């Protein structure tokens, strides 16, 4: 009896087959060279912001609390990471990817 239920569940239901067909037909339009260049630059910026974020996260809190200059640097780095994320969301919404 267990083998019957497996064979039934392995077969796609008619509703599932019709739902998958339109999704396969929708394809994103090809990117222009300018859009591709912008996305590549944005990806580089995001990777650099991630590295900065990880480096800041590894700083010992005791060290940051002792030196106000480091506190300013950490705050500025966090602002850069936030601004990069906002820029990323904006570009993705405009390019549609």
DSSP file (Angstrom, degrees, kcal/mol; ACC not computed):
  #  RESIDUE AA STRUCTURE BP1 BP2  ACC     N-H-->O    O-->H-N    N-H-->O    O-->H-N    TCO  KAPPA ALPHA  PHI   PSI    X-CA   Y-CA   Z-CA
    1    1 A X     >        0   0    0      0, 0.0     4,-1.6     0, 0.0     3,-0.2   0.000 360.0 360.0 360.0 -33.3    0.0    0.0    0.0
    2    2 A X  H  >  +     0   0    0      1,-0.2     4,-1.7     2,-0.2     5,-0.1   0.856 360.0  56.4 -65.4 -34.0    2.9    2.3    0.7
    3    3 A X  H  > S+     0   0    0      1,-0.2     4,-2.1     2,-0.2    -1,-0.2   0.850 103.8  54.4 -68.2 -32.2    4.2    1.9   -2.9
    4    4 A X  H  > S+     0   0    0      2,-0.2     4,-2.3     1,-0.2    -1,-0.2   0.927 107.3  49.1 -64.6 -44.6    0.8    3.1   -4.2
    5    5 A X  H  X S+     0   0    0     -4,-1.6     4,-2.2     1,-0.2    -1,-0.2   0.858 110.5  51.9 -66.5 -32.4    0.9    6.3   -2.3
    6    6 A X  H  X S+     0   0    0     -4,-1.7     4,-1.8     2,-0.2    -1,-0.2   0.930 110.0  47.7 -66.8 -44.3    4.4    6.9   -3.4
    7    7 A X  H  X S+     0   0    0     -4,-2.1     4,-1.0     1,-0.2    -2,-0.2   0.878 113.2  48.9 -67.0 -35.3    3.5    6.5   -7.1
    8    8 A X  H  < S+     0   0    0     -4,-2.3     3,-0.4     1,-0.2    -1,-0.2   0.915 112.3  47.0 -68.3 -41.9    0.5    8.7   -6.7
    9    9 A X  H  < S+     0   0    0     -4,-2.2    -2,-0.2     1,-0.2    -1,-0.2   0.773 106.9  58.9 -72.7 -23.4    2.5   11.5   -5.0
   10   10 A X  H  < S+     0   0    0     -4,-1.8     2,-0.3    -5,-0.2    -1,-0.2   0.792  90.6  82.1 -74.7 -26.8    5.2   11.3   -7.6
   11   11 A X  S  < S-     0   0    0     -4,-1.0     2,-0.1    -3,-0.4     0, 0.0  -0.629  89.8-117.1 -78.9 132.9    2.8   12.1  -10.4
   12   12 A X        -     0   0    0     -2,-0.3     2,-0.1     1,-0.1    -2,-0.1  -0.448  26.2-120.0 -69.9 141.0    2.1   15.8  -10.7
   13   13 A X     >  -     0   0    0     -2,-0.1     4,-1.9    -4,-0.1     3,-0.2  -0.443  24.4-113.3 -72.8 152.8   -1.4   16.9  -10.1
   14   14 A X  H  > S+     0   0    0      1,-0.2     4,-1.8     2,-0.2     5,-0.2   0.868 117.7  53.5 -58.0 -36.5   -3.2   18.6  -13.1
   15   15 A X  H  > S+     0   0    0      1,-0.2     4,-1.8     2,-0.2    -1,-0.2   0.897 107.2  51.7 -65.0 -38.9   -3.3   21.9  -11.1
   16   16 A X  H  > S+     0   0    0     -3,-0.2     4,-1.7     1,-0.2    -1,-0.2   0.897 107.4  52.1 -65.3 -40.1    0.4   21.7  -10.5
   17   17 A X  H  X S+     0   0    0     -4,-1.9     4,-1.3     1,-0.2    -1,-0.2   0.897 111.0  46.6 -65.1 -40.1    1.2   21.2  -14.2
   18   18 A X  H  X S+     0   0    0     -4,-1.8     4,-0.9     1,-0.2    -1,-0.2   0.828 110.7  53.2 -72.7 -29.8   -0.8   24.2  -15.3
   19   19 A X  H  X S+     0   0    0     -4,-1.8     4,-0.8     1,-0.2    -1,-0.2   0.840 108.5  49.9 -71.7 -32.1    0.7   26.4  -12.6
   20   20 A X  H  X S+     0   0    0     -4,-1.7     4,-1.7     1,-0.2    -1,-0.2   0.810  98.2  67.7 -77.3 -29.8    4.2   25.6  -13.6
   21   21 A X  H  X S+     0   0    0     -4,-1.3     4,-1.4     1,-0.2     3,-0.3   0.929 100.3  45.3 -61.1 -49.7    3.7   26.3  -17.3
   22   22 A X  H  X S+     0   0    0     -4,-0.9     4,-1.5     1,-0.2    -1,-0.2   0.870 109.8  56.6 -63.7 -32.9    3.2   30.1  -17.0
   23   23 A X  H  < S+     0   0    0     -4,-0.8    -1,-0.2     1,-0.2    -2,-0.2   0.870 106.6  49.6 -65.4 -34.8    6.2   30.4  -14.7
   24   24 A X  H  < S+     0   0    0     -4,-1.7    -1,-0.2    -3,-0.3    -2,-0.2   0.811 107.4  54.9 -73.1 -29.1    8.4   28.8  -17.3
   25   25 A X  H  < S+     0   0    0     -4,-1.4     2,-0.7    -5,-0.2    -1,-0.2   0.804  90.0  84.8 -74.4 -29.4    7.2   31.1  -20.0
   26   26 A X     <  +     0   0    0     -4,-1.5     2,-0.4    -3,-0.0    -1,-0.0  -0.649  58.1 169.2 -79.6 115.1    8.1   34.3  -18.1
   27   27 A X        -     0   0    0     -2,-0.7     2,-0.1     3,-0.0     3,-0.1  -0.968  37.4-110.1-125.8 144.1   11.7   35.1  -18.6
   28   28 A X        -     0   0    0     -2,-0.4     3,-0.1     1,-0.1    68,-0.0  -0.431  42.7-103.4 -68.4 143.1   13.5   38.3  -17.6
   29   29 A X        -     0   0    0      1,-0.1    -1,-0.1    -2,-0.1     2,-0.1  -0.310  45.3 -90.6 -65.0 153.2   14.5   40.5  -20.6
   30   30 A X        -     0   0    0      1,-0.1     2,-0.2    -3,-0.1    -1,-0.1  -0.380  45.7-113.8 -64.8 139.7   18.1   40.4  -21.6
   31   31 A X        -     0   0    0     -3,-0.1     2,-0.1     1,-0.1    -1,-0.1  -0.476  23.8-123.9 -75.4 144.2   20.3   43.0  -19.9
   32   32 A X     >  -     0   0    0     -2,-0.2     4,-2.6     1,-0.1     5,-0.2  -0.425  30.2-106.1 -76.1 162.6   21.8   45.8  -21.9
   33   33 A X  H  > S+     0   0    0      1,-0.2     4,-2.2     2,-0.2     5,-0.1   0.869 122.9  52.3 -58.5 -35.4   25.6   46.3  -21.6
   34   34 A X  H  > S+     0   0    0      2,-0.2     4,-2.3     1,-0.2    -1,-0.2   0.921 110.0  47.2 -66.8 -43.3   25.0   49.3  -19.5
   35   35 A X  H  > S+     0   0    0      1,-0.2     4,-2.6     2,-0.2    -2,-0.2   0.908 112.0  50.6 -63.7 -41.3   22.8   47.4  -17.1
   36   36 A X  H  X S+     0   0    0     -4,-2.6     4,-2.3     2,-0.2    -1,-0.2   0.910 110.4  49.5 -62.6 -42.2   25.2   44.6  -16.9
   37   37 A X  H  X S+     0   0    0     -4,-2.2     4,-2.3    -5,-0.2    -2,-0.2   0.903 111.5  48.9 -63.6 -41.9   28.1   47.0  -16.1
   38   38 A X  H  X S+     0   0    0     -4,-2.3     4,-2.6     2,-0.2    -2,-0.2   0.921 111.8  48.9 -64.4 -44.0   26.0   48.7  -13.4
   39   39 A X  H  X S+     0   0    0     -4,-2.6     4,-2.5     2,-0.2    -2,-0.2   0.888 110.8  50.2 -64.9 -38.6   25.1   45.3  -11.8
   40   40 A X  H  X S+     0   0    0     -4,-2.3     4,-2.0     2,-0.2    -1,-0.2   0.913 112.4  47.1 -65.3 -41.7   28.8   44.2  -11.9
   41   41 A X  H  X S+     0   0    0     -4,-2.3     4,-2.2     2,-0.2    -2,-0.2   0.903 112.2  50.8 -64.9 -40.3   29.9   47.4  -10.2
   42   42 A X  H  X S+     0   0    0     -4,-2.6     4,-2.7     1,-0.2    -2,-0.2   0.905 107.9  52.4 -64.3 -41.0   27.1   47.1   -7.7
   43   43 A X  H  X S+     0   0    0     -4,-2.5     4,-2.3     1,-0.2    -1,-0.2   0.900 109.2  49.9 -62.3 -40.0   28.1   43.5   -6.9
   44   44 A X  H  X S+     0   0    0     -4,-2.0     4,-2.1     2,-0.2    -1,-0.2   0.903 111.3  49.2 -62.6 -41.3   31.7   44.6   -6.3
   45   45 A X  H  X S+     0   0    0     -4,-2.2     4,-2.4     2,-0.2    -2,-0.2   0.903 110.7  50.0 -64.4 -42.0   30.5   47.4   -4.0
   46   46 A X  H  X S+     0   0    0     -4,-2.7     4,-2.3     2,-0.2    -2,-0.2   0.908 110.1  49.9 -64.4 -42.3   28.3   44.9   -2.1
   47   47 A X  H  X S+     0   0    0     -4,-2.3     4,-2.2     2,-0.2    -1,-0.2   0.907 111.5  48.6 -64.2 -40.4   31.2   42.5   -1.6
   48   48 A X  H  X S+     0   0    0     -4,-2.1     4,-2.3     1,-0.2    -2,-0.2   0.899 110.9  50.8 -65.5 -39.5   33.5   45.3   -0.4
   49   49 A X  H  X S+     0   0    0     -4,-2.4     4,-2.5     2,-0.2    -2,-0.2   0.877 109.0  51.6 -65.4 -37.1   30.7   46.4    2.1
   50   50 A X  H  X S+     0   0    0     -4,-2.3     4,-2.5     2,-0.2    -2,-0.2   0.918 109.5  49.3 -64.9 -42.8   30.4   42.8    3.3
   51   51 A X  H  X S+     0   0    0     -4,-2.2     4,-2.4     1,-0.2    -2,-0.2   0.919 112.1  48.8 -61.3 -42.8   34.1   42.6    3.9
   52   52 A X  H  X S+     0   0    0     -4,-2.3     4,-2.5     2,-0.2    -2,-0.2   0.915 110.3  51.4 -62.3 -43.5   34.0   45.9    5.8
   53   53 A X  H  X S+     0   0    0     -4,-2.5     4,-2.2     1,-0.2    -2,-0.2   0.915 111.5  46.5 -61.0 -44.4   31.0   44.7    7.9
   54   54 A X  H  X S+     0   0    0     -4,-2.5     4,-1.3     2,-0.2    -1,-0.2   0.901 111.6  51.3 -66.0 -40.5   32.8   41.5    8.8
   55   55 A X  H  < S+     0   0    0     -4,-2.4     4,-0.5     1,-0.2     3,-0.2   0.910 111.8  47.0 -63.5 -41.5   36.0   43.4    9.7
   56   56 A X  H >< S+     0   0    0     -4,-2.5     3,-1.1     1,-0.2    -1,-0.2   0.889 108.6  55.5 -66.6 -39.0   34.1   45.8   11.9
   57   57 A X  H 3< S+     0   0    0     -4,-2.2    -1,-0.2     1,-0.2    -2,-0.2   0.787 103.3  56.4 -65.1 -26.4   32.3   43.0   13.6
   58   58 A X  T 3< S+     0   0    0     -4,-1.3    -1,-0.2    -3,-0.2     2,-0.2   0.603  80.3 107.6 -83.0 -10.7   35.6   41.3   14.6
   59   59 A X  S <  S-     0   0    0     -3,-1.1     2,-0.2    -4,-0.5    -3,-0.0  -0.490  80.6-112.0 -67.2 132.6   36.9   44.4   16.4
   60   60 A X     >  -     0   0    0     -2,-0.2     4,-1.9     1,-0.1     3,-0.3  -0.450  16.2-135.9 -65.7 134.5   36.8   43.8   20.2
   61   61 A X  H  > S+     0   0    0      1,-0.2     4,-2.6     2,-0.2     5,-0.2   0.859 103.7  58.6 -59.0 -37.1   34.2   45.9   22.0
   62   62 A X  H  > S+     0   0    0      1,-0.2     4,-1.5     2,-0.2    -1,-0.2   0.903 106.9  47.5 -61.0 -40.7   36.7   46.8   24.7
   63   63 A X  H  > S+     0   0    0     -3,-0.3     4,-1.3     2,-0.2    -1,-0.2   0.906 112.3  48.6 -66.9 -42.5   39.1   48.3   22.2
   64   64 A X  H  < S+     0   0    0     -4,-1.9     7,-0.4     1,-0.2    -2,-0.2   0.884 110.7  51.3 -66.0 -38.8   36.4   50.3   20.4
   65   65 A X  H  < S+     0   0    0     -4,-2.6    -1,-0.2     1,-0.2    -2,-0.2   0.821 108.8  51.5 -68.8 -30.7   35.1   51.6   23.8
   66   66 A X  H  < S+     0   0    0     -4,-1.5     2,-0.6    -5,-0.2    -1,-0.2   0.798 109.8  51.3 -75.5 -29.1   38.6   52.8   24.8
   67   67 A X    >X  -     0   0    0     -4,-1.3     4,-1.5     1,-0.1     3,-0.5  -0.914  61.5-165.5-118.7 109.6   39.3   54.7   21.6
   68   68 A X  H 3> S+     0   0    0     -2,-0.6     4,-2.2     1,-0.2     5,-0.2   0.805  90.9  61.9 -62.2 -28.1   36.8   57.3   20.4
   69   69 A X  H 3> S+     0   0    0      1,-0.2     4,-2.1     2,-0.2    -1,-0.2   0.899 103.7  48.6 -64.5 -38.7   38.5   57.4   17.0
   70   70 A X  H <> S+     0   0    0     -3,-0.5     4,-2.9     2,-0.2    -1,-0.2   0.876 107.3  55.6 -67.4 -36.3   37.7   53.7   16.5
   71   71 A X  H  X S+     0   0    0     -4,-1.5     4,-2.5    -7,-0.4    -2,-0.2   0.921 108.9  47.6 -60.9 -43.6   34.1   54.3   17.6
   72   72 A X  H  X S+     0   0    0     -4,-2.2     4,-2.5     2,-0.2    -1,-0.2   0.906 112.3  49.7 -63.5 -41.2   33.8   57.0   14.8
   73   73 A X  H  X S+     0   0    0     -4,-2.1     4,-2.4     2,-0.2    -2,-0.2   0.913 111.4  48.2 -63.8 -43.3   35.4   54.6   12.3
   74   74 A X  H  X S+     0   0    0     -4,-2.9     4,-2.3     2,-0.2    -2,-0.2   0.918 112.3  48.9 -64.0 -44.3   33.0   51.8   13.3
   75   75 A X  H  X S+     0   0    0     -4,-2.5     4,-2.0     1,-0.2    -2,-0.2   0.913 112.1  48.5 -62.5 -42.6   30.0   54.1   13.0
   76   76 A X  H  X S+     0   0    0     -4,-2.5     4,-2.1     1,-0.2    -2,-0.2   0.903 110.4  51.7 -64.2 -40.9   31.1   55.4    9.6
   77   77 A X  H  X S+     0   0    0     -4,-2.4     4,-2.2     1,-0.2    -2,-0.2   0.906 109.0  50.0 -63.2 -41.3   31.6   51.8    8.4
   78   78 A X  H  X S+     0   0    0     -4,-2.3     4,-2.5     1,-0.2    -1,-0.2   0.887 108.9  52.4 -64.7 -37.9   28.1   50.8    9.5
   79   79 A X  H  X S+     0   0    0     -4,-2.0     4,-2.7     2,-0.2    -1,-0.2   0.895 108.6  50.8 -63.7 -39.4   26.7   53.8    7.7
   80   80 A X  H  X S+     0   0    0     -4,-2.1     4,-2.4     2,-0.2    -2,-0.2   0.918 110.4  49.0 -63.4 -43.3   28.5   52.8    4.5
   81   81 A X  H  X S+     0   0    0     -4,-2.2     4,-2.0     2,-0.2    -2,-0.2   0.921 112.9  47.1 -63.9 -43.9   27.2   49.3    4.8
   82   82 A X  H  X S+     0   0    0     -4,-2.5     4,-2.4     2,-0.2    -2,-0.2   0.924 112.7  48.9 -62.8 -45.0   23.6   50.6    5.3
   83   83 A X  H  X S+     0   0    0     -4,-2.7     4,-2.4     1,-0.2    -1,-0.2   0.879 109.8  52.5 -63.6 -37.5   23.9   53.0    2.4
   84   84 A X  H  X S+     0   0    0     -4,-2.4     4,-2.5     2,-0.2    -1,-0.2   0.906 108.9  49.8 -64.1 -41.3   25.2   50.3    0.2
   85   85 A X  H  X S+     0   0    0     -4,-2.0     4,-2.3     2,-0.2    -2,-0.2   0.915 110.9  48.7 -64.8 -42.7   22.3   48.1    1.0
   86   86 A X  H  X S+     0   0    0     -4,-2.4     4,-2.2     2,-0.2    -2,-0.2   0.916 112.2  49.2 -62.5 -42.3   19.8   50.8    0.2
   87   87 A X  H  X S+     0   0    0     -4,-2.4     4,-2.7     2,-0.2     5,-0.2   0.903 109.3  52.9 -62.5 -42.0   21.6   51.5   -3.1
   88   88 A X  H  X S+     0   0    0     -4,-2.5     4,-2.5     1,-0.2    -2,-0.2   0.924 109.4  47.9 -59.2 -46.7   21.5   47.8   -3.9
   89   89 A X  H  X S+     0   0    0     -4,-2.3     4,-2.0     2,-0.2    -1,-0.2   0.894 111.9  50.6 -62.8 -39.9   17.7   47.7   -3.2
   90   90 A X  H  X S+     0   0    0     -4,-2.2     4,-1.9     2,-0.2    -2,-0.2   0.942 111.7  46.2 -63.1 -48.6   17.2   50.7   -5.4
   91   91 A X  H  X S+     0   0    0     -4,-2.7     4,-2.9     1,-0.2     5,-0.4   0.915 112.1  51.0 -62.5 -43.3   19.2   49.3   -8.3
   92   92 A X  H  X>S+     0   0    0     -4,-2.5     4,-2.0    -5,-0.2     5,-0.9   0.888 110.2  49.5 -63.2 -37.6   17.5   46.0   -8.1
   93   93 A X  H  <5S+     0   0    0     -4,-2.0    -1,-0.2    -5,-0.2    -2,-0.2   0.856 115.5  43.7 -70.2 -32.6   14.0   47.6   -8.2
   94   94 A X  H  <5S+     0   0    0     -4,-1.9    -2,-0.2    -5,-0.2    -1,-0.2   0.882 119.1  40.7 -78.7 -39.0   15.0   49.8  -11.2
   95   95 A X  H  <5S-     0   0    0     -4,-2.9    -2,-0.2    -5,-0.2    -3,-0.2   0.792 104.5-129.9 -80.2 -28.3   16.7   47.0  -13.2
   96   96 A X  T  <5       0   0    0     -4,-2.0    -3,-0.2    -5,-0.4    -4,-0.1   0.745 360.0 360.0  87.3  24.6   14.1   44.5  -12.3
   97   97 A X      <       0   0    0     -5,-0.9    -4,-0.1    -6,-0.2    -5,-0.1   0.353 360.0 360.0-122.3 360.0   16.4   41.7  -11.1
